[in-house]
Amino acid sequence: MRPFNPPTRTLLGPGPSDVHPRVLEAMSRPTIGHLDPLFVAMMDEVKVLMQYAFQTENALTMPVSAPGSAGMEACFVNLVEPGDTVVVCRNGVFGGRMLENVRRCGGVPVVVDDDWGTPVSADKVEDALREHPEAKAVAFVQAETSTGAHTDPAPLVALAHEHDCLTIVDTVTAVGGIPVRVDEWGADAVYTGTQKCLSCPPGLSPVTFGEGAVRKVRARTTPCQSWFMDLDLQLGYWSSGSRTYHHTAPVNALYGLHEALLMLRAEGLENAWARHRRNHLALAAGLDALGLSLLVAEQHRLPQLNMVVVPDGVDEAAVRARLLDGFGIEIGAGLGALAGKVWRVGLMGYASREENVVACLRALESALTEQGVEVENGAAENAARAALEGAAGSHDDGGPR
Ligand SMILES: Cc1ncc(COP(=O)(O)O)c(C=O)c1O
């Protein structure tokens, strides 16, 4: 066996996405003790920077030392007690994972199903809340990575609060790519991941808990079944002042998150959202010129994750393999019900750049031609470049339409 030297790929799948070189460099700096005063001071900055990324002033904002699934679990194990009824919205794979979490916490799930590729229906959630006045929480995914559909959290949070329910919101693929406004929505427990639009490697899950969620944690009548995720215990470590040992923080991963968040703040959230949107529109124009269509209706599309319908007669796995082997570009396959039917093309974080849009379109043109699809040479790149020129100078807040 020898040291592992991975090739440099362009990661245009559903995540992980390309890590910014500054983040990789930051992560290679010397490891210091996690209770070293200098590290503690850096962690205080990470909290402030994450509050910016989430658009919240929640004091309980911290990265869980594990991937996005752990952020999800942290929300459920703290907020769902055995016997609690929880409305779970399922319009893709990750809503299904939320359902599993509710079950494993001993909660009573009420499932609101919507078609894959469509947003969560507020009307259905309202019906569920009327039928279940005992419900204590509503859980949903803002950016469904398995389908590319966006759900607007604002109306769902408002509905949940009208029915005295807390909200658990998955923003793993959202933060940094589209507007996430935790305080404006009033969302109670929100988690994200580092490996999508934050340009970091996988492995950390920033979470933020509002006052209502903290009250619920404090009022629990049963202890949180997870020692590691118990927020009461984690708080002792993360709250400023005296740091007490809870677990050994992933020191170098946190250097990386700090660096990534500094870059996000320097760019400005609105600019980052607009960049994701601009590059999405360019990609969509190019895909159209290749004769490819997107699964999700225009107004519900996530700019950072494009669900491209595989044309009849095309070998979807062969195209992905060709992009990887021939061009060093990774795109994703469909998950669950969409397996074999779509490609998932991500333009997330540092990967959301014009040169990646063009490189991806050129590679797709070549792979489709090899599959016998008739495409006009260079048309996709021209369409993308025209869209980029058209977007230059226009004002756009970057939100999904
Ligand atoms: C919407 C969503 N939620 C949760 C997760 C789980 O995150 P992780 O794979 O980092 O555990 C993902 C990962 O892709 C995701 O896309």
Ligand as a Chemical Component Dictionary entry (heavy atoms), coordinates in Angstrom:
data_LIG
# 
_chem_comp.id                   LIG 
_chem_comp.type                 NON-POLYMER 
_chem_comp.pdbx_formal_charge   0 
_chem_comp.three_letter_code    LIG 
# 
loop_
_chem_comp_atom.comp_id 
_chem_comp_atom.atom_id 
_chem_comp_atom.alt_atom_id 
_chem_comp_atom.type_symbol 
_chem_comp_atom.charge 
_chem_comp_atom.model_Cartn_x 
_chem_comp_atom.model_Cartn_y 
_chem_comp_atom.model_Cartn_z 
_chem_comp_atom.pdbx_ordinal 
LIG C1 C1 C 0 -31.016 17.728 1.889 1  
LIG C2 C2 C 0 -30.011 16.877 2.594 2  
LIG N1 N1 N 0 -30.195 16.590 3.881 3  
LIG C3 C3 C 0 -29.309 15.836 4.565 4  
LIG C4 C4 C 0 -28.190 15.325 3.954 5  
LIG C5 C5 C 0 -27.244 14.460 4.726 6  
LIG O1 O1 O 0 -25.981 15.046 4.799 7  
LIG P1 P1 P 0 -24.656 14.168 4.943 8  
LIG O2 O2 O 0 -24.551 13.316 3.729 9  
LIG O3 O3 O 0 -23.568 15.193 5.065 10 
LIG O4 O4 O 0 -24.804 13.366 6.178 11 
LIG C6 C6 C 0 -27.951 15.606 2.616 12 
LIG C7 C7 C 0 -26.769 15.071 1.920 13 
LIG O5 O5 O 0 -26.677 15.050 0.731 14 
LIG C8 C8 C 0 -28.889 16.409 1.922 15 
LIG O6 O6 O 0 -28.702 16.701 0.637 16 
# 
loop_
_chem_comp_bond.comp_id 
_chem_comp_bond.atom_id_1 
_chem_comp_bond.atom_id_2 
_chem_comp_bond.value_order 
_chem_comp_bond.pdbx_ordinal 
LIG C1 C2 SING 1  
LIG C2 N1 SING 2  
LIG C2 C8 DOUB 3  
LIG N1 C3 DOUB 4  
LIG C3 C4 SING 5  
LIG C4 C5 SING 6  
LIG C4 C6 DOUB 7  
LIG C5 O1 SING 8  
LIG O1 P1 SING 9  
LIG P1 O2 DOUB 10 
LIG P1 O3 SING 11 
LIG P1 O4 SING 12 
LIG C6 C7 SING 13 
LIG C6 C8 SING 14 
LIG C7 O5 DOUB 15 
LIG C8 O6 SING 16 
# 
